[in-house]
Amino acid sequence: MGCVEPAALVRETVLVPRKAPRPPGPDDWASERIRYERERRGWSTAELARRVSLAGVQMRQQQVWQVESGEPRRRLSVGEAAAFAKVLGISLAELMTPPEKIAELDLIEIGRAFAEWRRDAGVLAARLLDIAKRVDELGEDDIYTADNLQKWSGLGGASDQVIRDLEAITENNQVVMESVKTRGSVWSVIASMWEQVMPAEVQAQAVVAVIVTSARGVLIGRRNDGTPPWTFIAGEIEPGERPEDAAVREVKEETGVEIRAGEVIGERDHPATGRHMIYMAARPTRMTGLIVGDESELAEVRWASLAEADELLPGMFGPVREYLARELATEPGS
């Protein structure tokens, strides 16, 4: 046998670069969203296929599985994507949204819902206060009469039926029912709100302190009661009122200055009073003379430099002090 060179036994190997994976795109995001929405509703792939078919686009269970989990995933036509979006109650754009963006949008929506809930809760609290005040004004012998019920609440019908309706609404509320056992009726519980419950709600109402700055300095007021001697312009946020609206209202009422509310500088529970404080930046919309709008509360209002504010308002909240140092240092002539 002839001798074969070892090199001849080695087959030449050509290295072919591997194709880079395709980055995720709208089709992938739609697949993820469809699976997410289906599982969130507790639907099977067969149930989702049935609903898409009822929406006008024929779809089989296997096709839904291929869209969600196939390798490669089944691509959707425009009509199929529109049908899925319709069944899932979302827009076509939302169907094609990246999963991480979905979470971000959900958080934004939750935040908005929470803000609306707080506003609605404030309005409800104000209505309950009004009801409690009116019930508290009724005599013990009058509280159950239909005429008085209509007078303060607008409720019609016999008082016994109204009482039964209210008791039915609150029967699963253990706190209310324990109070009913003690006081004898739901109406007696409501009548006691003003004395025992509502003052705590009023006391817990947040306060906005408005940090109004201009070329003249920061706006402060001297209190009649001296506790403390000097303060930023501040007041309670009314139920259902936004902090920025309360800021505009308080400054206008107490000093005559019209402002535009800005950023929230910081929040805290005041160490002396326990009240929740919201410190809000503001600027005058136009320069006017100062007035003392509430002489029962303030003896004087004035503009103060940073040095004067440090002297007149010792122990200033740290974030407010830092804000004033930045703002007043940039004012002309400072």
Phi, psi and omega in degrees: 000141178285158181274131180255129178296135179305325182296333180287340179278347183269117178282133180294128182253127177256121180278120179258123180301137178285140181291130181294141179299143180289131179294150180302143179224189184305324179296318179294318181295322178297319179299315180297319182292320180298314179295317179301311182292322179296311181294326179296328180270353181076024181270148170277167176297328178294320180294319179295319178299319180298317183290322178295321178297319178295334179281358173113359179236117182296129183215134178257160180304318181299324180292322177298316179299319180294324177295317185280318193228001183296156176235098359283164179291147178287129179280145181267142169281168179300318180295320179294317179299318179296322180292317177299315181299319180297314181295322183275355177072031178231166179279165178297322179296320179294325179298326183266013183278138177302146182305319181295331178287328178301313180299320180297315179295323177298318180296320178298316180295320177297318179299317179296318180297321180294318179297318178295321179298318180297319179294315180296321179296323178295318178297317179297318179299321179295321179293319178297322177301315181297317178298314182298320178299314184292320179294323181296334180282343181283145175286161183298327181282341185265348194294336184263357185283144182297323181300315181289326177299317179293325183296314186262343183235346183077007180284138179254177177087179181292145182297326180298319179293320179298317179298317179297321179297315181293321178296324178294321180295324187258008187294336179267001179266105187298320182298314180297316184292326175295322177293323178298317180300322182285319189260344174105334179198162176299321182295325177293325176296315180298319181297334181272354183303312188300320181283319193253331186252310190295324178304325178293322178295318180295317181297328182279356181300133183292156179242135174257127174254122189261120181262088184270119179239150177204187177296342181273348181127213179246141185276125180225164179226149177261122185280144176291324183277351176072013182234088354278172181299316180236151184207159167288160178292124187211161177187166181290144172277121182288152179308129180082359182265141176282147180304319181295325177290322177296321179299312180299316182295312184298314182295319179296315182292321189268338184230346184082000183271132175268129185233167167243119181289146180241224185284158170277119182285322181179168177223152175193164167271122187299130184296336182269321186254340184080355180288145177283124184249136173243117182263118188239131177286152178201156176228145175295142175279336172201149183276127178224171175290158181267145173231159171262101186284330181235089185290343177286339182253316184244141177264337185200145169233144183200165172269141181230144174286171179298319179296319178293321179297320177300322182284319186275336181237068181296151180072028182301141177305127187310307180300328178290317179300318179295320179297315181295323178299321179288312186292312186285338177289338182266354182286145177303135177084359180275000000 
